[in-house]
Amino acid sequence: MAKKTQTADVDLVKALGNEGASAFDEHKADETKVPGGGSLPAGIDNGIAQLVECKFDTYKKGDMEGKVFFYAAGVVKSPKSIKDEDGNVFVVEGKRTSIREPLCETEKRTRKTVSEHMAWILNQLRLLGVETKGLKFSQIQAAAKALVKAGPHFSFRTWKGEKQTTGPYAGQEPRVQETWEGACDFDEDESGSSVEVDEEPTADDLVGDSEEVDSVEETGEEVDWKEIAEKADSDDEEAATKLSSFALSKGINEDDINNAPSWVAVFEMLGISAAEEADADTQTWAETGASLDEAGAETDEAMEAAAAEASLDPNEYDTWAELGEALDVL
């Protein structure tokens, strides 16, 4: 991106003095808080978002402190805005939709056992494109990471039930619920287009949305992303769009892209070369593993590195081909 210059409107240090410095020091090491569920209004139907976060973590406070939970979030792409029943307009494009599920015993909830929670989580992963049948428990976190890297689009809706008249929440307004309905195709150039939801998403859905990735697969030509980055730094908007789309499909945070000092810096974030990207598309890991098995190889630096990145232990697989199949799922 073209470098920009900006003139400060105020000298913050002089304006706030010691009070500002004290407040800054007090909070500069705070844990980053990301807006989650509840920020979207009810009434969104056939909304589209792109996955940006999918992980397992532990509660940091409260009754379930130290217990594990699942969390996933997407950035809303469509609709751009929505009107509520009173005619108020809410801008929702760019906001987050999120889902969260505990992975521990919860006697007071509809789903109470670890088994019930796990079933719900695995269903969400399948909706997003993971074929869970062939996964091992040790691979579930790697699958979540692979989803974020792929950045699939998915459809969602928001809704709110009736006010409860009994129980501990009697009289309180119900919270807005966010339901994810599965991976889908989305053309960002047609914001008003209908949503086509995949009925049976598979591991093949775990691909980026980059136009350039598709062109490599179709033509076999290598893409010189550094050259594209240099064009983008020369105010080539088409090149900037291509590189931004590709970086997003590879899991680069949108804020990191926007805050980068140049497009070459964005290219450097990718940590890949055009040749490496092309090579990765020409042969599956399962095919590579089968070749290694045929050659009787005991070690392979490239495959072991890929396994380490996906948090897989090669020693847990009887053959290279089996390890390759696991990598291809992710």
C-alpha positions in Angstrom: 0.0 0.0 0.0 1.2 3.6 -0.6 2.8 5.1 2.4 0.8 7.9 4.0 1.8 10.9 6.0 -0.3 12.4 8.8 0.0 15.5 10.9 -1.0 15.1 14.5 -3.9 17.3 15.7 -2.8 17.4 19.3 0.4 16.8 21.3 -1.0 14.0 23.5 1.8 14.1 26.0 1.4 17.8 26.7 -2.4 17.6 26.7 -2.7 14.8 29.2 0.6 15.1 31.1 1.2 12.8 34.1 -2.4 11.7 34.3 -2.3 10.4 30.7 1.0 8.7 31.3 -0.3 7.0 34.4 -3.4 5.7 32.6 -1.3 4.5 29.8 1.1 2.6 32.0 -1.8 1.1 34.0 -3.4 -0.4 30.9 -0.8 -1.0 28.2 -0.3 -4.6 29.3 -4.0 -5.4 29.5 -5.3 -8.5 27.8 -6.8 -7.6 24.4 -10.6 -7.9 24.5 -12.4 -8.6 21.3 -16.1 -7.8 20.9 -18.1 -11.0 20.8 -21.7 -12.1 20.7 -24.4 -9.6 21.5 -23.0 -6.8 19.4 -25.2 -7.7 16.4 -29.0 -6.9 16.3 -31.6 -9.6 15.9 -33.3 -10.1 12.6 -30.3 -10.9 10.3 -31.3 -13.7 7.8 -28.9 -15.2 5.3 -26.0 -13.1 6.7 -22.5 -13.8 5.4 -19.3 -13.7 7.4 -15.7 -14.9 7.0 -14.0 -17.0 9.6 -11.2 -15.1 11.4 -10.8 -17.0 14.7 -11.3 -20.7 15.8 -9.7 -22.0 18.9 -9.8 -23.8 22.2 -9.0 -21.9 25.4 -9.6 -21.8 29.1 -11.9 -19.5 31.1 -9.8 -16.9 33.0 -12.4 -16.1 35.7 -15.8 -17.0 37.0 -17.3 -20.3 38.1 -15.6 -22.2 35.2 -12.2 -20.7 35.7 -9.5 -23.0 34.3 -12.1 -25.1 32.3 -11.8 -25.5 28.5 -14.1 -23.8 26.0 -14.4 -23.6 22.2 -14.6 -20.2 20.5 -15.0 -19.1 16.9 -15.6 -15.8 15.3 -16.2 -14.3 11.8 -16.3 -10.8 10.3 -19.6 -9.9 8.8 -19.5 -9.2 5.0 -23.2 -9.0 4.3 -25.6 -7.4 4.9 -24.0 -3.9 5.2 -26.8 -2.7 7.5 -30.1 -3.7 8.9 -33.3 -2.0 10.2 -34.9 -3.1 13.5 -38.7 -3.2 14.0 -38.6 0.5 15.0 -36.9 1.5 11.8 -33.5 2.2 13.5 -30.6 1.4 11.1 -27.6 -0.6 12.5 -24.4 -0.9 10.5 -23.3 -4.6 10.8 -20.7 -4.9 8.1 -17.3 -5.4 9.7 -18.7 -6.4 13.1 -18.1 -9.9 14.6 -20.4 -12.8 14.9 -19.2 -15.4 17.3 -20.1 -18.7 18.9 -18.8 -20.2 22.2 -19.2 -23.5 23.9 -17.9 -24.9 27.2 -16.1 -28.2 27.1 -16.8 -29.3 30.6 -19.6 -30.4 32.8 -22.4 -27.8 32.9 -25.4 -29.0 35.0 -27.4 -25.8 34.5 -27.3 -25.7 30.7 -29.2 -27.5 28.0 -26.1 -29.4 27.0 -24.7 -30.7 30.3 -21.9 -33.2 29.6 -18.5 -33.1 27.9 -19.9 -35.5 25.3 -22.9 -33.3 24.5 -20.6 -30.2 24.2 -18.1 -32.1 22.0 -20.9 -33.2 19.7 -22.0 -29.6 19.2 -18.5 -28.4 18.6 -17.7 -31.1 16.0 -21.0 -30.3 14.2 -19.9 -26.7 13.9 -16.5 -27.7 12.5 -18.3 -29.9 9.9 -20.6 -27.1 9.0 -17.5 -25.0 8.3 -15.9 -27.6 6.1 -14.0 -30.1 8.3 -14.5 -33.8 7.6 -14.3 -34.9 11.3 -14.8 -38.7 10.7 -11.2 -39.3 9.9 -9.8 -37.0 12.5 -8.0 -38.1 15.7 -8.7 -36.2 19.0 -5.1 -35.0 18.9 -5.8 -33.3 15.5 -8.8 -31.2 16.5 -6.8 -28.1 17.4 -4.8 -28.3 14.2 -8.1 -28.5 12.3 -9.3 -25.4 14.0 -6.0 -23.6 13.0 -6.4 -24.8 9.4 -9.9 -23.4 9.2 -8.6 -19.9 10.3 -5.9 -20.1 7.6 -8.5 -21.1 5.0 -10.9 -18.4 6.0 -14.1 -19.9 4.7 -17.3 -17.8 4.3 -20.4 -19.0 6.1 -24.0 -18.0 6.5 -25.5 -17.0 9.8 -28.7 -15.6 11.3 -29.5 -13.6 14.5 -32.6 -13.9 16.5 -34.1 -13.2 19.9 -36.7 -15.3 21.8 -39.6 -14.2 23.9 -39.0 -12.6 27.3 -39.0 -15.3 30.0 -41.7 -15.2 32.7 -40.3 -17.8 35.0 -37.0 -19.0 36.3 -33.8 -17.1 37.3 -34.1 -14.8 34.2 -37.7 -13.9 34.5 -38.4 -10.4 33.4 -35.1 -9.9 31.7 -34.8 -9.2 28.0 -33.5 -12.3 26.1 -30.0 -12.0 24.6 -29.5 -11.9 20.8 -28.6 -15.4 19.6 -26.3 -16.0 16.7 -26.7 -19.3 14.8 -24.1 -20.4 12.2 -25.6 -22.3 9.3 -22.6 -23.6 7.3 -20.0 -22.8 4.7 -21.2 -21.0 1.6 -20.0 -19.3 -1.6 -19.9 -15.5 -1.5 -19.1 -13.1 -4.2 -18.0 -9.8 -2.6 -18.7 -8.0 -5.8 -22.4 -8.9 -5.5 -23.3 -7.8 -2.0 -27.0 -8.3 -2.7 -26.7 -11.8 -4.2 -28.5 -14.8 -2.7 -26.6 -17.3 -0.5 -25.8 -20.7 -1.7 -25.1 -23.0 1.3 -23.2 -26.2 0.9 -25.4 -29.0 2.1 -22.5 -31.4 2.8 -19.2 -29.4 3.3 -16.1 -31.6 3.1 -12.4 -31.1 3.6 -12.2 -29.9 0.0 -14.0 -26.7 1.2 -10.9 -25.8 3.3 -9.4 -23.5 0.6 -8.8 -19.8 0.5 -11.0 -17.4 -1.4 -8.1 -15.8 -3.3 -8.6 -15.5 -7.0 -4.9 -15.9 -7.5 -4.8 -19.2 -5.7 -7.5 -20.5 -8.2 -5.5 -19.1 -11.2 -2.4 -21.1 -10.1 -4.4 -24.3 -9.9 -6.0 -23.7 -13.3 -3.0 -22.5 -15.3 -0.1 -24.0 -13.4 1.7 -20.7 -13.6 3.7 -19.4 -10.7 2.6 -16.1 -9.1 5.3 -13.6 -8.2 3.7 -12.1 -5.1 6.7 -9.9 -4.5 6.3 -8.3 -8.0 2.6 -7.8 -7.2 3.5 -6.2 -3.9 5.9 -3.8 -5.6 3.2 -2.9 -8.1 0.8 -2.2 -5.2 3.3 0.1 -3.7 3.3 2.0 -7.0 -0.4 2.7 -6.5 -1.6 -0.2 -8.6 -5.0 -0.8 -7.1 -5.6 -4.1 -8.8 -2.4 -5.5 -7.5 -3.2 -4.2 -4.0 -6.6 -5.9 -4.1 -5.1 -9.2 -5.3 -2.4 -9.2 -2.6 -4.8 -8.2 0.1 -7.2 -11.0 -0.8 -4.4 -13.6 -0.9 -3.0 -12.5 2.4 -6.4 -12.7 4.0 -6.9 -16.2 2.6 -3.6 -17.2 4.2 -4.7 -16.1 7.7 -3.0 -12.7 7.8 -5.0 -10.4 10.1 -6.9 -7.6 8.3 -5.6 -5.0 10.8 -2.0 -6.1 10.2 -2.5 -5.7 6.5 -4.0 -2.2 6.8 -1.3 -1.1 9.3 1.6 -2.4 7.3 4.0 0.3 6.2 4.0 -1.0 2.6 2.7 -3.8 0.5 6.1 -5.4 0.3 5.9 -5.7 4.1 2.6 -7.5 3.6 4.3 -9.9 1.2 7.0 -10.5 3.8 4.3 -11.4 6.4 3.4 -14.4 4.1 6.8 -15.9 4.5 6.5 -17.8 1.2 7.8 -17.6 -2.3 5.8 -18.1 -5.5 7.6 -21.3 -6.2 6.8 -22.7 -2.8 3.1 -21.9 -3.3 3.1 -23.5 -6.8 4.8 -26.6 -5.5 2.3 -27.0 -2.7 -0.5 -27.1 -5.3 0.9 -29.7 -7.6 0.9 -32.7 -5.3 -1.1 -33.8 -2.2 0.6 -34.7 1.0 -0.9 -38.2 0.7 0.8 -38.6 -2.7 4.1 -37.3 -1.3 3.8 -39.8 1.6 3.1 -42.7 -0.7 6.2 -41.8 -2.6 8.2 -41.7 0.6 6.8 -45.1 1.6 7.8 -46.6 -1.7 11.3 -45.2 -1.4 11.6 -46.5 2.2 12.4 -43.1 3.6 12.7 -42.9 7.3 12.8 -39.1 7.5 11.7 -36.2 5.4 12.4 -32.6 6.3 9.5 -31.0 4.4 6.8 -33.4 5.6 8.0 -33.3 9.2 8.0 -29.5 9.1 4.4 -29.5 7.7 3.4 -31.9 10.5 5.0 -29.7 13.1 3.2 -26.7 11.8 -0.1 -28.6 12.0 0.7 -29.9 15.5 0.8 -33.5 14.3 3.3 -36.1 15.6 4.7 -38.2 12.7 5.4 -41.1 15.1 1.6 -41.5 15.6 1.2 -42.7 12.0 2.3 -46.1 10.7 3.1 -44.8 7.2 4.0 -41.5 5.5 0.9 -41.9 3.4 -1.3 -41.9 6.5 0.4 -38.8 7.8 -0.1 -37.2 4.4 -3.8 -38.0 4.5 -4.1 -36.3 7.9 -2.3 -33.2 6.5 -4.6 -33.1 3.5 -7.7 -33.0 5.7 -6.3 -29.9 7.4 
